[in-house]
Amino acid sequence: MDESPRERAIRLDRTRRRRSVVAVLALAVSLALGYVLCITIGSVRMPLEDVWAALTGNANWADEMIVCDIRAPRVACAALVGAALSISGLAMQALFRNPMASPSVLGISSGASFGAAFYIAYGSAILMSSYGTMLCAFGMAMATMLLVYGLAYKRAGGVQTTMLLLAGMAVSALFSGFTSMVEFFSDADTVTSIVFWMLGSFDGRSWSDFFMMAAPIALGAALVAVNARALNLMTAGESKAKALGVNVRRVRLMVLIGSSVMVATCVSFCGVIGFVGLIVPHIFRTLVGPDHKRLVPICALGGAVFLMLVDTFARGALPPYELPVGTVTSVIGAPFFLWILRSRKNEVWRS
């Protein structure tokens, strides 16, 4: 006997719920095991037993310094940034109703990097603050997101896919040009610092950096998470969400602020690391469905595991050299973006 549409929907929801539970458990275990295994890899490989001894305080001072003061905080920072960028990408894709939206594709990372570059070159003479780079990056990230959203928004039809991509490309090029101008008028040391941020790296990240990033990232993630149900309704259209009682303007503002806080924090501490917010949400949305109440924790764990592994590859692929993490994610993400674009080309050009 054929299933009714309602029975089919119930069965599909149960399947996705089971997949979500399995995904959370598998990713949590992978994160815990991967964290320890990633610490073993570097310019000098360390046996797993030595790493475990250092983590438990039973190793010599040299091993404890390498593990606890250098590698452990770096891997933790990579996991934190991966989680933040993944949640940010998921939020933007829901807000714009487009799986191709992400901080890097929409130019948000370029805007934030310009803010960070401007502060590195000129801002420290005006505002001496440990959060100065992050504040400038946040301001430009927010301004960039609002600009792209305003250019792509069409009152009758919402956000148009083609306009969204074109606006993101144009704004990204604009702020990349501004960053180049800052570099042109800066001295050699400043240019070196700016180029370091543009490539993206976790080199030299410490536990103090981790805890400084954790607070604003937790705030941004919370703003997205509390609006997960509203984002589910908004994916069907803003007019339908309003009819169901969603305060669309408030939700949009909260999600924009949360995403901007996370992107700005990541860029200001670790530079531009693109495509994480595109790859991870797309993969897990395909596996567990479009429910953002499930996707937020799954993408956080998945993004943490993904970027942790990418950073480990960047450190250990060509010893003693270290590849920039942003370069590796771009090499992975650009073909992934083209694949999504090709698979959705008919929808893109109809929008």
C-alpha positions in Angstrom: 0.0 0.0 0.0 1.4 3.4 -1.0 2.3 5.9 1.7 0.4 9.1 2.1 2.4 12.3 1.8 2.0 12.8 5.6 3.3 9.3 6.4 6.2 9.8 4.0 7.1 13.1 5.7 7.0 11.4 9.2 9.2 8.6 8.0 11.7 11.0 6.5 11.8 13.1 9.6 12.5 10.0 11.8 15.3 9.0 9.4 16.9 12.5 9.6 16.5 12.5 13.3 18.4 9.2 13.6 21.1 10.5 11.3 21.4 13.6 13.4 22.0 11.6 16.5 24.6 9.4 14.8 26.3 12.5 13.3 26.5 14.3 16.6 28.0 11.2 18.4 30.4 10.4 15.5 31.6 14.0 15.3 32.0 14.4 19.0 34.2 11.3 19.1 36.1 12.4 16.0 36.7 15.8 17.6 38.1 14.3 20.9 40.3 11.7 19.2 41.3 14.0 16.4 42.4 16.7 18.8 44.9 14.3 20.4 46.1 12.9 17.1 46.5 16.3 15.5 48.9 17.3 18.3 51.2 14.5 17.4 51.9 16.1 13.9 54.2 19.0 13.3 57.7 19.8 12.3 58.7 17.1 14.7 56.4 14.2 15.0 55.7 13.0 18.5 54.5 9.5 19.6 51.0 9.3 20.8 52.1 8.1 24.2 54.4 11.1 24.7 51.6 13.5 23.8 49.3 11.8 26.2 51.9 12.0 28.9 52.4 15.7 28.3 48.6 16.3 28.4 48.3 14.5 31.7 51.4 16.2 33.2 53.7 13.2 33.2 56.3 14.2 30.6 59.5 16.2 30.7 59.3 20.0 30.5 60.3 20.2 26.8 57.5 17.9 25.7 55.0 19.6 27.9 56.0 23.0 26.4 55.7 21.7 22.8 52.4 20.0 23.5 50.6 22.2 26.1 51.9 25.7 25.1 52.4 25.4 21.3 50.4 22.6 19.6 47.4 22.1 21.9 46.2 25.8 21.9 46.8 26.0 18.1 44.6 22.9 17.4 42.0 24.2 19.8 41.9 27.6 18.0 41.6 25.8 14.7 38.6 23.8 16.0 37.0 27.0 17.4 37.4 29.0 14.2 36.1 26.0 12.1 33.0 25.9 14.3 32.4 29.6 14.1 32.8 29.9 10.3 30.5 26.9 9.8 27.7 28.3 11.9 28.2 31.7 10.2 27.9 30.1 6.8 24.9 28.1 7.8 23.2 31.3 9.1 23.9 33.2 5.9 22.6 30.4 3.8 19.4 30.3 5.7 19.0 34.1 5.8 19.6 34.5 2.1 17.8 31.2 1.2 20.8 30.2 -0.8 23.3 27.3 -0.2 26.0 29.2 -2.0 26.1 32.0 0.6 29.1 32.1 2.8 31.4 34.8 4.4 34.0 34.3 1.7 31.7 34.1 -1.3 29.7 37.2 -0.2 32.7 39.3 0.4 32.3 39.4 4.2 35.8 38.1 4.8 37.2 40.6 2.4 35.5 43.4 4.3 36.6 42.2 7.6 40.2 41.7 6.4 40.2 45.3 5.2 39.1 46.5 8.6 41.8 44.4 10.2 44.4 45.6 7.7 43.4 49.3 8.2 43.8 48.9 12.0 47.2 47.2 11.6 48.5 50.0 9.4 46.9 53.1 11.0 44.5 52.2 13.8 47.0 51.4 16.6 48.1 55.1 16.6 44.4 56.1 17.3 43.1 53.3 19.5 45.4 51.1 21.5 43.4 48.1 22.4 43.8 44.3 22.4 40.4 44.1 20.7 41.1 47.0 18.3 41.7 44.7 15.3 38.6 42.7 16.1 36.4 45.8 16.5 37.5 47.2 13.1 37.0 43.8 11.5 33.6 43.5 13.0 32.5 47.0 11.8 33.6 46.3 8.3 32.1 42.8 8.3 28.7 44.2 9.4 28.9 47.0 6.8 29.8 44.6 4.1 27.0 42.2 4.9 24.4 45.0 4.9 25.8 46.3 1.7 25.6 43.0 -0.1 22.2 42.2 1.3 20.9 45.7 0.2 22.2 45.3 -3.3 20.7 41.8 -3.7 17.4 42.5 -2.1 14.3 42.9 -4.3 11.2 44.0 -2.5 8.9 41.8 -4.5 11.0 38.6 -4.6 13.4 38.7 -1.6 17.1 38.1 -2.2 17.9 37.1 -5.8 20.5 34.4 -6.2 22.3 36.0 -9.2 22.3 39.4 -7.7 23.6 38.0 -4.4 26.6 36.3 -6.1 27.3 39.3 -8.3 27.1 41.8 -5.4 29.3 39.6 -3.3 31.9 39.4 -6.0 31.9 43.1 -6.6 32.1 44.1 -2.9 34.8 41.5 -2.4 36.8 43.0 -5.2 36.2 46.5 -3.8 37.5 45.8 -0.4 40.4 43.7 -1.8 41.4 46.8 -3.7 41.2 48.9 -0.6 43.4 46.4 1.3 45.9 46.6 -1.6 45.9 50.4 -1.3 46.6 50.1 2.4 49.5 47.8 1.7 50.9 50.1 -1.0 51.1 53.1 1.4 52.5 51.0 4.3 56.1 50.2 5.2 57.6 46.7 4.7 56.9 45.4 8.2 53.2 46.4 8.0 52.8 44.9 4.6 54.3 41.6 5.9 51.8 41.6 8.8 48.9 42.3 6.4 49.9 39.6 4.0 50.1 37.2 7.0 46.5 37.9 7.9 45.4 37.6 4.2 46.8 34.1 3.9 45.2 32.9 7.1 47.2 31.0 9.7 47.1 29.6 13.3 50.8 29.9 13.8 51.6 31.3 17.2 48.1 31.1 18.6 48.0 30.7 22.3 45.5 29.8 25.0 45.0 33.5 25.7 44.0 33.9 22.0 41.6 31.0 22.3 39.8 32.5 25.3 39.7 35.9 23.8 38.1 34.4 20.7 35.8 32.1 22.7 33.6 34.8 24.3 32.5 36.7 21.1 32.2 33.5 19.1 30.0 32.0 21.8 27.8 35.2 21.7 27.5 35.1 17.9 26.7 31.3 17.9 24.1 31.9 20.6 22.4 34.6 18.5 22.1 32.2 15.6 21.1 29.2 17.8 18.2 30.9 19.5 16.8 31.8 16.1 17.1 28.3 14.6 13.4 27.7 14.6 12.7 31.1 13.0 15.3 30.4 10.3 13.5 27.1 9.5 10.3 29.2 8.8 12.2 31.9 6.9 13.6 29.4 4.4 10.1 29.0 3.1 9.9 32.8 2.5 9.8 35.9 4.6 6.1 36.5 3.9 5.1 33.0 5.1 7.4 33.4 8.1 5.6 36.7 9.0 2.2 35.0 8.6 3.4 32.4 11.2 4.3 35.1 13.7 8.1 35.5 13.1 9.5 38.9 13.6 11.5 38.8 10.4 13.3 42.1 10.9 14.5 41.2 14.5 15.6 37.7 13.4 17.5 39.1 10.4 19.2 41.7 12.6 20.2 39.2 15.3 21.5 36.7 12.7 23.4 39.4 10.9 25.1 40.6 14.1 25.9 37.0 15.2 27.4 36.1 11.9 29.4 39.3 11.7 30.7 38.9 15.2 32.0 35.3 14.5 33.5 36.2 11.1 35.2 39.4 12.5 36.6 37.5 15.4 38.0 34.7 13.2 39.5 37.2 10.7 41.0 39.5 13.3 42.9 36.6 15.1 43.6 34.1 12.3 43.2 36.0 9.0 41.1 35.1 6.0 40.1 31.4 5.9 37.6 31.0 3.1 35.0 28.4 2.1 34.7 26.6 5.5 31.2 28.2 5.8 30.3 26.9 2.4 31.5 23.3 2.5 30.5 22.1 5.9 26.8 23.3 6.0 26.2 22.0 2.5 27.5 18.6 3.4 25.5 18.2 6.6 22.3 19.7 5.2 22.4 17.0 2.6 22.9 14.3 5.2 20.5 15.3 8.0 18.0 17.7 6.3 17.3 21.4 6.6 16.3 21.6 10.3 18.5 24.3 11.7 17.9 23.2 15.3 19.9 20.1 14.4 22.2 21.7 11.9 23.7 24.3 14.3 25.4 21.8 16.7 26.2 19.4 13.9 27.9 22.1 11.8 29.7 23.4 14.8 31.2 20.0 15.4 31.8 19.2 11.7 33.5 22.6 11.1 35.7 22.1 14.1 36.8 18.7 12.9 37.2 19.9 9.3 39.4 22.9 10.0 41.4 21.0 12.7 42.3 18.4 10.1 43.1 21.1 7.4 45.4 22.9 9.8 47.2 19.6 10.6 47.6 18.9 6.9 49.0 22.4 6.4 51.5 21.8 9.2 52.6 18.3 8.2 52.3 18.1 4.5 55.7 19.6 3.5 57.9 19.7 6.6 59.7 21.9 7.6 57.6 24.3 5.6 54.1 25.2 6.7 51.3 25.9 4.2 48.9 28.8 4.9 45.6 27.4 6.1 43.6 29.9 4.0 45.3 28.7 0.9 44.5 25.0 1.6 40.8 25.8 2.2 40.6 27.8 -1.0 42.1 25.0 -3.0 39.4 22.7 -1.5 36.6 25.1 -1.5 36.8 26.7 -5.0 36.1 23.4 -6.9 33.4 22.6 -4.3 31.7 26.0 -5.0 31.9 25.4 -8.8 30.3 22.0 -8.3 27.4 23.5 -6.4 27.0 26.3 -9.0 26.9 23.8 -11.8 24.4 21.5 -10.0 22.1 24.5 -9.4 22.8 26.5 -12.6 19.2 26.2 -13.9 17.8 27.6 -10.6 20.5 30.3 -10.6 19.6 31.7 -13.9 15.9 31.5 -13.3 16.1 33.6 -10.2 
